[in-house]
């Protein structure tokens, strides 16, 4: 299985931006490890400032694609009124090297979302420099999550997830966290008709090395957005549309201050994410291991995402097996539907030949 949509290199992003019928106000805020420019776009001149960044993890492209649609809408006659109240600073690809290689990490093998204190990487210092200079009133930290997450224990797949990051180890609900929680409550409320029981909330364990936790500790309400999975849409086109709606709901809520009508309890009522899904369950499999042969098993399969030229390939890999597997799956099939033989040699993480 291949997705051309999920691979979004800086080159491809540049071509997409060239389709815009208007000129974005653009500045170069730094250079990546491999000396690629990191661009930021200033949109609007209103008094309330919102900083957004995407592809901090280079293989999380869905939110970047959503930003394109948001930008187009803000420059339309329907969306332009928002810019009277808002000033946005948008960094579509904070990690251009990771985006080109389709890797979570930057070219030095560093997770930029664990570099908030040391600021060891040029991409991290670029983001912190914008944060200090722009002095945002809100931050939107845009990510993508794996297909394994459910919205609550054994719930539906988490198509969107959110987090109001903690500011300290005590998980104090500071004024900044309160605003972020209220805003998330407002966003999830607006999206309930589209995503009933399909939105989750991340664990808020404090990590001072995480950028969201750091910015919250600096007193700025920060919202983590996670684009997740829906059905068999591995292109994440539906998730992208939901991110667009979530971002617009957030911006409208901030502009109108209607988010203040929501409560901390609205946020806390969002079910926590659980790792309850695999991509595929194959039934009636004979599993061969070093310890024996097990017949009529259910085999749980997870797809590993690998860059293949200018696309992303989804490689089926062994996750677990049992007579009755205790996980949910996005799809369930019989061995004879997807395999030439119903027998496999099993090893966790080993790729298997199906389809």
BALUM-427178 format. One record per atom (N, C-alpha, C): residue in three letters; x negated, y negated, z negated. Coordinates in steps of 0.05 Angstrom, whole numbers, plus 5000, padded with zeros to 4 digits. Example, Ala and Ser with C-alpha at 12.3 -4.5 7.8 and 13.67 -1.06 7.14 Angstrom:
# residues 2
ALA473651144844
ALA475450904844
ALA473650664844
SER474350454858
SER472750214857
SER474249994843
//
This chain:
# residues 355
UNK498350245000
UNK500050005000
UNK498249755000
UNK498949565017
UNK497349325021
UNK499049075017
UNK497948865005
UNK499248605004
UNK497448395014
UNK498348255035
UNK496848015044
UNK497547775028
UNK499847775015
UNK500747545000
UNK499047494975
UNK498247714962
UNK496947694936
UNK494147584938
UNK492847614961
UNK490147514964
UNK490247224972
UNK489247044955
UNK489246754960
UNK486546644955
UNK484946644976
UNK482146534974
UNK482246234976
UNK480146094968
UNK480045804973
UNK480445725002
UNK479345885020
UNK479745835049
UNK482645845056
UNK484046055047
UNK486846095054
UNK488545875041
UNK487845795016
UNK489245585002
UNK488945325017
UNK486545265027
UNK486145025042
UNK487845015067
UNK488145235081
UNK489845245105
UNK492745195097
UNK493645305075
UNK496345265066
UNK496844975059
UNK494944845046
UNK495244565039
UNK495444385064
UNK494044475085
UNK494044315109
UNK496744315123
UNK498544495114
UNK501244495125
UNK503044275113
UNK502144155091
UNK503743945079
UNK503943695098
UNK506243585099
UNK506543345117
UNK505743085104
UNK504443105081
UNK503542865067
UNK500742915056
UNK499342705048
UNK496642725038
UNK496742725007
UNK495542924995
UNK495342934966
UNK493042764957
UNK493442634933
UNK491242494920
UNK489442694907
UNK487042734918
UNK485342954910
UNK482642844900
UNK481742974878
UNK479042914868
UNK477643184864
UNK474943184865
UNK473343414859
UNK472343384831
UNK473243564813
UNK472643544785
UNK470243704776
UNK469043854795
UNK466744014788
UNK466144214810
UNK464144374805
UNK463244584823
UNK463244844809
UNK463945054824
UNK463845324812
UNK460945424810
UNK460645664799
UNK458045784797
UNK456745804825
UNK458345874845
UNK457345904873
UNK457645644889
UNK457845424874
UNK457945154886
UNK460345094904
UNK462545234898
UNK464945164912
UNK466344924897
UNK467444734911
UNK468744514897
UNK471244594883
UNK471744484860
UNK474144524844
UNK475844264847
UNK478144294860
UNK479744064867
UNK482044024846
UNK482743774842
UNK485043704825
UNK486743504841
UNK489343514838
UNK491143334852
UNK492743174832
UNK492742914835
UNK494342734819
UNK496942674833
UNK499142724819
UNK501842694831
UNK503542534812
UNK504542314822
UNK506342144806
UNK504841944789
UNK506241744779
UNK505041534763
UNK506641474738
UNK508341664729
UNK509941624705
UNK508341624679
UNK509641554657
UNK508241534632
UNK507641794618
UNK509142014624
UNK508742264611
UNK506842444629
UNK504642524617
UNK502542664633
UNK502542964627
UNK502543114649
UNK502543414648
UNK500143514664
UNK498443664650
UNK496143794663
UNK496844084668
UNK496444174693
UNK497044454701
UNK494444574714
UNK493844814708
UNK491744954722
UNK492545244727
UNK491645344750
UNK492245614759
UNK489745754768
UNK489946014772
UNK487746184780
UNK485246134764
UNK485546094738
UNK483346114719
UNK482146394721
UNK484046594725
UNK483246864732
UNK483746884762
UNK481646944778
UNK481846914806
UNK483747104820
UNK484447334807
UNK486247524819
UNK489147484810
UNK489747244799
UNK492447184791
UNK493446944808
UNK494447014832
UNK494946814852
UNK497946724854
UNK499746874841
UNK502546814845
UNK503346534836
UNK502146444814
UNK502846174804
UNK501745954822
UNK499446014835
UNK498345814854
UNK500145784878
UNK501146014888
UNK503046004910
UNK505645844902
UNK506445884876
UNK508745734867
UNK508245434866
UNK505745364858
UNK505145074857
UNK505544944884
UNK504945084906
UNK505344964932
UNK508244884936
UNK510045064929
UNK512944994932
UNK513744774913
UNK512644764889
UNK513244554870
UNK512344284881
UNK509944274891
UNK508844034902
UNK510543934926
UNK511244114943
UNK513044034966
UNK515643914956
UNK516844044935
UNK519343944925
UNK519043674912
UNK516943624898
UNK516543364884
UNK516243134904
UNK515343204928
UNK515042994949
UNK517542974967
UNK519643124960
UNK522043114975
UNK523942904963
UNK526042844977
UNK528042644967
UNK529442754942
UNK529743014940
UNK531043134916
UNK529243134892
UNK526643164896
UNK524843194873
UNK523342954865
UNK523342754883
UNK521642514879
UNK522342354854
UNK524842364846
UNK525542204822
UNK524142284797
UNK523342544796
UNK521842634772
UNK519242484768
UNK518042394791
UNK515442264789
UNK515641984778
UNK518041884774
UNK518241624760
UNK517541644731
UNK517941884719
UNK517341924691
UNK514842084686
UNK513842234706
UNK511642414702
UNK509242344718
UNK506942404707
UNK504342414722
UNK503242694718
UNK502742824741
UNK501643094740
UNK498743094749
UNK497243264736
UNK494543324745
UNK494443624750
UNK494243714775
UNK494543994782
UNK491844094793
UNK490844314780
UNK488444444789
UNK489344724799
UNK489644754825
UNK490845004836
UNK488945244832
UNK486345214835
UNK484445434834
UNK482045354817
UNK482345404791
UNK480145334773
UNK477745514777
UNK478245754786
UNK476145954790
UNK476046034820
UNK474945864837
UNK475045924866
UNK473246164873
UNK471146214858
UNK469446444864
UNK470946704858
UNK472446704836
UNK474046934829
UNK476346974849
UNK477446754858
UNK479546764878
UNK478546894904
UNK476146814913
UNK475046924937
UNK474447214935
UNK473447304911
UNK472647584907
UNK475047754897
UNK477247624890
UNK479547754878
UNK478747894852
UNK477547744834
UNK476747844808
UNK477747664786
UNK478247774763
UNK479147624740
UNK476947424731
UNK474447514732
UNK472247364721
UNK471047174742
UNK469346994732
UNK468046814751
UNK465546954762
UNK463946814777
UNK461646944790
UNK459447024771
UNK459546924746
UNK457647014726
UNK458747244709
UNK461147334716
UNK462447554701
UNK463547464674
UNK464347214673
UNK465447094648
UNK468447044652
UNK469947114631
UNK472847054630
UNK473046764621
UNK473946594639
UNK474146304632
UNK476046254610
UNK477946434606
UNK479946394584
UNK478846494557
UNK476246554556
UNK474946614531
UNK472446444527
UNK472546204540
UNK470146034540
UNK470745754530
UNK472845724515
UNK473745464506
UNK471845324487
UNK470445484470
UNK468745364450
UNK465945324461
UNK464745534473
UNK462045514482
UNK461845344507
UNK463845344524
UNK463845194549
UNK461245264565
UNK460745514569
UNK458245604581
UNK458345594611
UNK460745574623
UNK461045594652
UNK461845324664
UNK461045264688
UNK461645004701
UNK464644974704
UNK466145184709
UNK469045164712
UNK470345084686
UNK469345184664
UNK470345114637
UNK469944824631
UNK467544724637
UNK466944444631
UNK468544264649
UNK469144354673
UNK470744194691
UNK473544154680
UNK474744374670
UNK477444354659
UNK477444184633
UNK475444224616
UNK475344064591
UNK474943774598
UNK473343714619
UNK472943434627
UNK475543304635
UNK477143444651
UNK479743344659
UNK481543304635
UNK481543504617
UNK483243484593
UNK482543234577
UNK479943184573
UNK479042944558
UNK479742684572
UNK479342674598
UNK479742424613
UNK482642364618
UNK484242574624
UNK487042544631
UNK488842504606
UNK487942614584
UNK489442604558
UNK492342684562
UNK492842934569
UNK495643014576
UNK497443024551
UNK499942984556
UNK502043014536
UNK502943304534
UNK502643454556
UNK503343744558
UNK501343884576
UNK500844134570
UNK499244304588
UNK500744554596
UNK500544624622
UNK501644864633
UNK499245044642
UNK498945274628
UNK496745454634
UNK498045694650
UNK497345714676
UNK498845884694
UNK497246144700
UNK498546364696
UNK497246624699
UNK499046834712
UNK497947064717
UNK499547294727
UNK499047534709
UNK501047694704
UNK500747934687
UNK501148184703
UNK500148404692
UNK500248664705
UNK503148764704
UNK503548974720
UNK506249084723
UNK507049274700
UNK505349294679
UNK505849484657
UNK507649374636
UNK508349114636
UNK509648994613
UNK512649004615
UNK513849054592
UNK516849044590
UNK517548804572
UNK519948714575
UNK521048494558
UNK522448634534
UNK520848684513
UNK521948824490
UNK521349124494
UNK521549274472
UNK520949554472
UNK522849704490
UNK521649844511
UNK523149994531
UNK525249824545
UNK524649564547
UNK526549374561
UNK526049374591
UNK527249184604
UNK526849144632
UNK524049034637
UNK523049064662
UNK520448954668
UNK520348654662
UNK518048554652
UNK517748274646
UNK516948124671
UNK518848004684
UNK518347854709
UNK517047584703
UNK517747464681
UNK516347234671
UNK515847264642
UNK513547164633
UNK512947164604
UNK511846894596
UNK512046834571
UNK511246574561
UNK509746604534
UNK508346394527
UNK507046384501
UNK506646094493
UNK507346034468
UNK506445784455
UNK504045864438
UNK501545804448
UNK499145904434
UNK498945794406
UNK497745944389
UNK497245864361
UNK495045654360
UNK495045504338
UNK493045304334
UNK491045384312
UNK491745594297
UNK490045684275
UNK490745974268
UNK489146094251
UNK489446374244
UNK492046424229
UNK493046214215
UNK495546244200
UNK498046224218
UNK497546174244
UNK499746154264
UNK501745934256
UNK500645724245
UNK502245494236
UNK503845384259
UNK506445324254
UNK508045204275
UNK507644904272
UNK505544814285
UNK504844534285
UNK506744364302
UNK506644104300
UNK508343944318
UNK507944004348
UNK505444054356
UNK504944124384
UNK506244394391
UNK505944584373
UNK507144854379
UNK510144834379
UNK511244674361
UNK514144634361
UNK515144544388
UNK513844344399
UNK514744234425
UNK514444444447
UNK512244594446
UNK511844804466
UNK513945024463
UNK514645094439
UNK516745294434
UNK519445194444
UNK520044944438
UNK522544834447
UNK522744824478
UNK520444754490
UNK520444744519
UNK520745024531
UNK519445224520
UNK519845494530
UNK522745584526
UNK523945524504
UNK526745584499
UNK528545454520
UNK527845214528
UNK529345074549
UNK529045204576
UNK526545284582
UNK526045414608
UNK527445684610
UNK527145854589
UNK528346114590
UNK531346104591
UNK532445904577
UNK535345864578
UNK536245794606
UNK534745624620
UNK535445554648
UNK535345784667
UNK533545974661
UNK533046204679
UNK534646454672
UNK536146444651
UNK537646684643
UNK539446804666
UNK540846634681
UNK542446744703
UNK540846904723
UNK538346814728
UNK536646954747
UNK535147194736
UNK534447184710
UNK532847384698
UNK533947474671
UNK536347584671
UNK537447684645
UNK535747914634
UNK534747884609
UNK533248084595
UNK530648154610
UNK529547964626
UNK527148024641
UNK524947814636
UNK525147684613
UNK523147494605
UNK522047574577
UNK519447564575
UNK518047654550
UNK516447434537
UNK515547494514
UNK513947314498
UNK511347454489
UNK509147324493
UNK506547444486
UNK505947424456
UNK504447614447
UNK503447604419
UNK501747354416
UNK502147214393
UNK500846954389
UNK498446964371
UNK497147194368
UNK494747214352
UNK492746994361
UNK491746854342
UNK489946624347
UNK487246714357
UNK486346594378
UNK483646634388
UNK482446364396
UNK480646254380
UNK479645984386
UNK478145964412
UNK477346194423
UNK475946184449
UNK477846154472
UNK480346204468
UNK482346174490
UNK483045874494
UNK483245804519
UNK483745514525
UNK486345414514
UNK488545574516
UNK491045484506
UNK491045444476
UNK489745624461
UNK489545584432
UNK487945334426
UNK485745294441
UNK484145054436
UNK485644794441
UNK487044784464
UNK488544534470
UNK490844494450
UNK492044714441
UNK494144684421
UNK492944574395
UNK490544674388
UNK489244584364
UNK488444294366
UNK488144194391
UNK487643904395
UNK490143744394
UNK492443874389
UNK494943724385
UNK496543694410
UNK495943834432
UNK497343804457
UNK499144054461
UNK501744014464
UNK503544244469
UNK502744384495
UNK502244644493
UNK501144804515
UNK502945044519
UNK503745084544
UNK505545314551
UNK504045494570
UNK503845754562
UNK502645954579
UNK504946074596
UNK504646074622
UNK506546194641
UNK505146444652
UNK506646664652
UNK505546914664
UNK507547014685
UNK506547034710
UNK508247154732
UNK507947454731
UNK510147584727
UNK510147874724
UNK511348024748
UNK512548254742
UNK513448434762
UNK516448454764
UNK517448524788
UNK520348564792
UNK520748784813
UNK522148994805
UNK522849204824
UNK520349324837
UNK520349334863
UNK518149444879
UNK516749214895
UNK517048974885
UNK516048734899
UNK513148694891
UNK511248844903
UNK508448814896
UNK507148574910
UNK508548454929
UNK507748194939
UNK508147974919
UNK509848014900
UNK510647824879
UNK512047584891
UNK513547624912
UNK515047394924
UNK517347304906
UNK518747504894
UNK520947434876
UNK519847294851
UNK517647404840
UNK516447284816
UNK515546994823
UNK514546954847
UNK513646684855
UNK516046494854
UNK518346574864
UNK520746404864
UNK521546344835
UNK521346544818
UNK522046494790
UNK520046304776
UNK517546324783
UNK515646134772
UNK516245844781
UNK517045824807
UNK517845554817
UNK520145444800
UNK522145614795
UNK524445524779
UNK523545454750
UNK521745624739
UNK520845574712
UNK519245314710
UNK517545264729
UNK515945014729
UNK517744774732
UNK519644794750
UNK521544564754
UNK523244524729
UNK524144744717
UNK525744714692
UNK524044584670
UNK521444654669
UNK519744534649
UNK519344244654
UNK518844164679
UNK518343884685
UNK520943714681
UNK523243834689
UNK525743684684
UNK526243654655
UNK525743864639
UNK526143854611
UNK524443644597
UNK521843624606
UNK520043424595
UNK521043144603
UNK521643104629
UNK522342844638
UNK524842744625
UNK526842914621
UNK529342834609
UNK529342844578
UNK527342984567
UNK527143044538
UNK529343224529
UNK530743354547
UNK532843544539
UNK531743794525
UNK529243844530
UNK528044074516
UNK528244054486
UNK528343804476
UNK528543754447
UNK531143864435
UNK533043924452
UNK535544044442
UNK535244334435
UNK533044454443
UNK532444734436
UNK530944754410
UNK530944994399
UNK529745034373
UNK527445234374
UNK525945244353
UNK523845444349
UNK525045724350
UNK527445744338
UNK528846004338
UNK529546104366
UNK530145924384
UNK530646004412
UNK528146144424
UNK525846034418
UNK523346154427
UNK522846424414
UNK523246434388
UNK522746684373
UNK524646904380
UNK526946834392
UNK528847034400
UNK528047174426
UNK526147064441
UNK525147194465
UNK523747454458
UNK524447684470
UNK523247934462
UNK520247934468
UNK518648064450
UNK515848074454
UNK515148274477
UNK513048224491
UNK512048404512
UNK511148664500
UNK511748884513
UNK510649144506
UNK509449274532
UNK507449444528
UNK506249584551
UNK507649844555
UNK510049834566
UNK511750074569
UNK512050174597
UNK510850054617
UNK511350134645
UNK508850244658
UNK509250414677
UNK507250494697
UNK508550434724
UNK506950444745
UNK507950384771
UNK509650614783
UNK508750864776
UNK510051094788
UNK509951334770
UNK512151484769
UNK512151754756
UNK512651954778
UNK510852154780
UNK511252374799
UNK511952624783
UNK514252744790
UNK515252974776
UNK514453234791
UNK514553454775
UNK513953724786
UNK511053744796
UNK509253634781
UNK506453654788
UNK505053874772
UNK503254024785
UNK501454204772
UNK498854054767
UNK498154024741
UNK495853874734
UNK493554054725
UNK491254034739
UNK488954194732
UNK486954024716
UNK486254114692
UNK484353974675
UNK482154174667
UNK480054074654
UNK477954254643
UNK479054444622
UNK481254364609
UNK482354524588
UNK484554714597
UNK485254704622
UNK487354884631
UNK489054774654
UNK490954934662
UNK492854854683
UNK495654824671
UNK496854604678
UNK499554534666
UNK501554504689
UNK503554664690
UNK505454664711
UNK507954494704
UNK509254394725
UNK511754244722
UNK511454004703
UNK509453854709
UNK508853614692
UNK509853364705
UNK510153154689
UNK510652884699
UNK507952734698
UNK507152624720
UNK504652484722
UNK505252184724
UNK504052034705
UNK504351744705
UNK502051614721
UNK502751434740
UNK500751324758
UNK500851014755
UNK498450904754
UNK498150614754
UNK496550524778
UNK497450314791
UNK496050214815
UNK493850024806
UNK491450084816
UNK489149904812
UNK489049714836
UNK488649454831
UNK488649264853
UNK485749214862
UNK485249254888
UNK482549234899
UNK482649054924
UNK480848864926
UNK480648704951
UNK479748884974
UNK481248854996
UNK480649005020
UNK480848805044
UNK478448705053
UNK478348495072
UNK479848255062
UNK481948175076
UNK483447935066
UNK486148015055
UNK486248245043
UNK488748345030
UNK488048475003
UNK490148554990
UNK489848704965
UNK490948984969
UNK489349184963
UNK490249464965
UNK490949554937
UNK493149714935
UNK494049824910
UNK493350124910
UNK491350194893
UNK490250464893
UNK491650624870
UNK493150844877
UNK494351004856
UNK492251144839
UNK492451124813
UNK490551254795
UNK492051394772
UNK490851604762
UNK491951764741
UNK491951604715
UNK494151604701
UNK494351464675
UNK494851664652
UNK496851844655
UNK497452044635
UNK499252254647
UNK499552474633
UNK501452674642
UNK502652814617
UNK505052934621
UNK506353084599
UNK508753224612
UNK509753414597
UNK512153544606
UNK514453344610
UNK514553154591
UNK516452924593
UNK514952684584
UNK514252514603
UNK512552284598
UNK514152064584
UNK512851944564
UNK514251744547
UNK513651454556
UNK513951404582
UNK513651134592
UNK515851094613
UNK516250844620
UNK518150774641
UNK516550724667
UNK517950744689
UNK516550714715
UNK518250534733
UNK516850394751
UNK518250234771
UNK519350404793
UNK518350654795
UNK519350844815
UNK518751124805
UNK520651304810
UNK520251594803
UNK520751764828
UNK518951944833
UNK519152114857
UNK518452404849
UNK519052584867
UNK518152864865
UNK515452894879
UNK513853084870
UNK511253134882
UNK511453184912
UNK513453334920
UNK513653414948
UNK514453174966
UNK515252954954
UNK516052714969
UNK513552544976
UNK511452564960
UNK509152384964
UNK506452524966
UNK506352784962
UNK503852924961
UNK503953164981
UNK501553214993
UNK501353445011
UNK501453704995
UNK500553694970
UNK500653924952
UNK501553824925
UNK502953994909
UNK503853894884
UNK501853934861
UNK499354004869
UNK497254054849
UNK495153834851
UNK494253734828
UNK492053534828
UNK490053604806
UNK487553524811
UNK485453544790
UNK485553274775
UNK486153294749
UNK486753054734
UNK484352954719
UNK483952684721
UNK482052544704
UNK483152264701
UNK483252164676
UNK484351884672
UNK482851684689
UNK484351514703
UNK483151314720
UNK482251404748
UNK482551664753
UNK481751774779
UNK483851704800
UNK482951624823
UNK484851564845
UNK485951834856
UNK488451814865
UNK489652054876
UNK490751994904
UNK490952194920
UNK491852164948
UNK494852214950
UNK496351994951
UNK499252024955
UNK500051844977
UNK502651864985
UNK503851715007
UNK502551795033
//
